[in-house]
């Protein structure tokens, strides 16, 4: 029976004290461990602030989880990839620790290459959204728009809508190839595509689960 070490993380003291997020992660990992028949060696819960969140020396519980897993030749299990990090370089550094990582939402078959790809896609998407938002704001400011001024609410709303459309288009361009692969493999219904994306752990643009309606909206952008 494969042995694993569970690692759970929240990003603020308030979340840590309230348990917000921790119980959801514990439940998700618990279901995964039970379904895969894994033996749990221990559980580590990290509460840390956003500042420096990708530095391993600021994550003592992760270091402890890695050490326990390494001593027992076990894997570290997390609920979602972003519980390790949202930074692809940090994820790559963790891979170099020679301790296997298992992401419950991606399944037991997600190898290190897949983890790198998912981390890179998430980081790239965030960077593109931030860059486009900054560029749009700078362009409006250069045109003399008084951003944030209560008298300029209509222009601000239009700018926000434009940025939202750009972000949605960017997200669609990343996910549509996966949908096309599913369709080519014989998954033809909206519900079937939604289920497949959820099983792969791919969130919607708003970070939620896929439904036939969200798949329909995505395909409408193609």
C-alpha positions as CSV (number, residue, x, y, z in Angstrom):
1,X,0.0,0.0,0.0
2,X,1.4,3.4,-1.0
3,X,2.1,5.8,1.8
4,X,1.4,9.5,1.6
5,X,1.7,12.6,3.7
6,X,-1.2,15.1,3.5
7,X,-0.4,18.9,3.1
8,X,-3.1,21.5,3.5
9,X,-2.6,25.3,3.2
10,X,-4.5,28.5,3.6
11,X,-3.1,31.9,2.9
12,X,-4.2,34.2,5.7
13,X,-4.3,34.0,9.5
14,X,-8.1,34.7,9.4
15,X,-8.7,31.7,7.2
16,X,-6.5,29.6,9.4
17,X,-8.3,30.5,12.6
18,X,-11.7,30.0,11.1
19,X,-10.8,26.8,9.3
20,X,-12.1,28.4,6.1
21,X,-10.7,26.3,3.2
22,X,-8.9,23.7,5.4
23,X,-11.9,21.5,5.9
24,X,-12.8,21.6,2.2
25,X,-9.2,20.5,1.4
26,X,-9.2,17.8,4.0
27,X,-12.5,16.4,2.7
28,X,-11.3,16.4,-0.9
29,X,-8.0,14.7,0.1
30,X,-9.8,12.3,2.3
31,X,-12.1,11.1,-0.5
32,X,-9.1,10.8,-2.8
33,X,-7.0,8.8,-0.3
34,X,-9.9,6.5,0.4
35,X,-10.7,5.9,-3.2
36,X,-7.1,5.1,-4.0
37,X,-6.5,2.9,-1.0
38,X,-3.5,5.0,0.3
39,X,-2.0,4.9,3.8
40,X,-1.7,8.3,5.5
41,X,1.5,8.8,7.5
42,X,0.7,12.3,8.7
43,X,-1.0,15.6,8.0
44,X,0.5,19.1,8.0
45,X,-1.5,22.3,8.0
46,X,0.2,25.6,6.9
47,X,-1.1,29.0,7.6
48,X,0.9,31.8,6.0
49,X,0.5,35.2,4.5
50,X,0.6,36.1,0.8
51,X,3.9,37.9,1.2
52,X,6.7,35.5,0.3
53,X,4.3,32.7,0.0
54,X,6.4,30.9,-2.6
55,X,9.6,30.8,-0.5
56,X,10.1,27.4,1.0
57,X,11.8,28.9,4.1
58,X,8.5,30.6,4.9
59,X,6.7,27.3,4.7
60,X,7.9,25.2,7.7
61,X,5.0,22.8,7.5
62,X,5.8,22.0,3.9
63,X,9.4,21.4,4.8
64,X,8.2,19.0,7.5
65,X,5.9,17.2,5.1
66,X,8.7,16.8,2.6
67,X,11.1,15.5,5.3
68,X,8.6,12.9,6.5
69,X,7.7,11.8,3.0
70,X,11.4,11.6,2.0
71,X,12.3,9.4,5.1
72,X,9.5,7.0,4.3
73,X,9.8,7.1,0.5
74,X,6.2,8.4,0.4
75,X,4.4,11.0,-1.7
76,X,2.9,14.4,-0.6
77,X,-0.8,14.8,-1.4
78,X,-2.6,18.2,-1.8
79,X,-6.1,19.0,-2.7
80,X,-5.3,21.4,-5.5
81,X,-2.1,22.5,-7.3
82,X,-2.4,26.0,-6.0
83,X,-2.1,24.7,-2.4
84,X,1.5,24.0,-3.3
85,X,2.0,27.3,-5.1
86,X,0.7,29.5,-7.9
87,X,4.3,30.1,-9.1
88,X,5.7,27.7,-11.7
89,X,9.3,28.2,-10.6
90,X,8.4,27.2,-7.1
91,X,6.6,24.1,-8.3
92,X,9.6,23.2,-10.4
93,X,11.8,23.6,-7.3
94,X,9.5,21.3,-5.4
95,X,9.8,18.7,-8.1
96,X,13.6,18.8,-7.6
97,X,13.1,17.7,-4.0
98,X,12.7,14.1,-5.3
99,X,9.5,13.7,-3.4
100,X,6.5,12.7,-5.5
101,X,3.5,15.0,-5.4
102,X,-0.1,13.9,-5.9
103,X,-2.8,16.5,-6.7
104,X,-6.2,15.1,-5.7
105,X,-8.2,17.1,-8.2
106,X,-5.9,16.0,-11.1
107,X,-5.8,12.3,-10.2
108,X,-3.1,9.8,-9.3
109,X,-1.9,9.7,-12.9
110,X,-0.9,13.3,-13.2
111,X,2.9,13.1,-13.6
112,X,5.4,15.9,-12.9
113,X,5.2,17.1,-16.5
114,X,1.5,17.6,-16.2
115,X,2.0,19.5,-13.0
116,X,4.5,21.8,-14.7
117,X,2.1,22.4,-17.6
118,X,-0.9,23.2,-15.3
119,X,1.3,25.6,-13.2
120,X,2.7,27.3,-16.3
121,X,-0.8,27.8,-17.8
122,X,-2.2,29.3,-14.5
123,X,0.8,31.6,-14.2
124,X,0.7,32.7,-17.8
125,X,-3.1,33.4,-17.6
126,X,-2.7,35.5,-14.5
127,X,0.2,37.5,-16.1
128,X,-1.8,38.1,-19.3
129,X,-4.9,39.3,-17.3
130,X,-2.7,41.7,-15.2
131,X,-0.9,43.0,-18.3
132,X,-4.1,43.7,-20.2
133,X,-5.8,45.4,-17.3
134,X,-2.8,47.7,-16.8
135,X,-2.5,48.5,-20.5
136,X,-6.2,49.3,-20.7
137,X,-6.1,51.5,-17.6
138,X,-3.0,53.3,-19.0
139,X,-4.6,53.9,-22.3
140,X,-7.7,55.4,-20.8
141,X,-5.6,57.6,-18.5
142,X,-3.6,58.8,-21.5
143,X,-6.9,59.8,-23.2
144,X,-7.6,62.0,-20.2
145,X,-10.1,59.7,-18.5
146,X,-10.3,60.2,-14.7
147,X,-10.3,56.6,-13.6
148,X,-12.1,56.0,-10.3
149,X,-13.8,59.3,-10.3
150,X,-17.5,59.0,-9.4
151,X,-18.4,61.2,-12.4
152,X,-16.6,58.8,-14.7
153,X,-18.6,55.7,-13.8
154,X,-19.8,55.0,-17.3
155,X,-16.4,54.9,-18.8
156,X,-15.0,52.9,-15.9
157,X,-17.8,50.3,-16.4
158,X,-17.1,50.1,-20.1
159,X,-13.4,49.6,-19.4
160,X,-14.2,46.9,-17.0
161,X,-16.5,45.2,-19.4
162,X,-13.8,45.3,-22.1
163,X,-11.2,43.9,-19.8
164,X,-13.6,41.1,-18.8
165,X,-14.2,40.2,-22.4
166,X,-10.5,40.1,-23.1
167,X,-9.9,37.9,-20.1
168,X,-12.7,35.6,-21.2
169,X,-11.3,35.3,-24.7
170,X,-7.8,34.6,-23.3
171,X,-9.2,31.9,-21.1
172,X,-11.2,30.4,-23.9
173,X,-8.1,30.2,-26.1
174,X,-6.4,28.0,-23.5
175,X,-9.3,25.7,-22.7
176,X,-10.8,25.2,-26.2
177,X,-8.0,23.0,-27.5
178,X,-8.7,20.6,-24.6
179,X,-12.4,20.6,-25.5
180,X,-11.6,19.9,-29.1
181,X,-9.5,16.9,-28.0
182,X,-12.4,15.6,-26.0
183,X,-14.7,16.0,-28.9
184,X,-12.3,14.2,-31.2
185,X,-12.2,11.4,-28.7
186,X,-15.9,11.0,-28.9
187,X,-17.2,13.2,-26.1
188,X,-20.0,15.0,-27.9
189,X,-22.5,16.2,-25.4
190,X,-22.1,19.4,-23.3
191,X,-22.7,17.5,-20.1
192,X,-20.0,14.9,-21.1
193,X,-17.5,17.7,-21.8
194,X,-18.3,19.4,-18.5
195,X,-17.8,16.1,-16.6
196,X,-14.5,15.5,-18.4
197,X,-13.1,18.9,-17.6
198,X,-14.2,18.6,-14.0
199,X,-12.5,15.2,-13.7
200,X,-9.3,16.7,-15.1
201,X,-9.4,19.4,-12.4
202,X,-9.7,22.3,-14.9
203,X,-11.7,25.2,-13.3
204,X,-13.9,27.6,-15.2
205,X,-12.8,31.2,-15.7
206,X,-14.4,32.0,-12.4
207,X,-12.7,29.1,-10.6
208,X,-15.8,27.0,-10.4
209,X,-17.0,23.7,-11.8
210,X,-18.1,23.2,-15.4
211,X,-21.8,22.7,-16.3
212,X,-23.4,22.3,-19.8
213,X,-24.2,26.0,-19.8
214,X,-20.6,27.1,-19.2
215,X,-19.4,24.7,-21.9
216,X,-21.9,26.1,-24.3
217,X,-20.7,29.7,-23.5
218,X,-17.1,28.6,-24.1
219,X,-17.9,27.0,-27.4
220,X,-19.8,30.2,-28.5
221,X,-16.5,32.1,-28.3
222,X,-14.8,29.8,-30.8
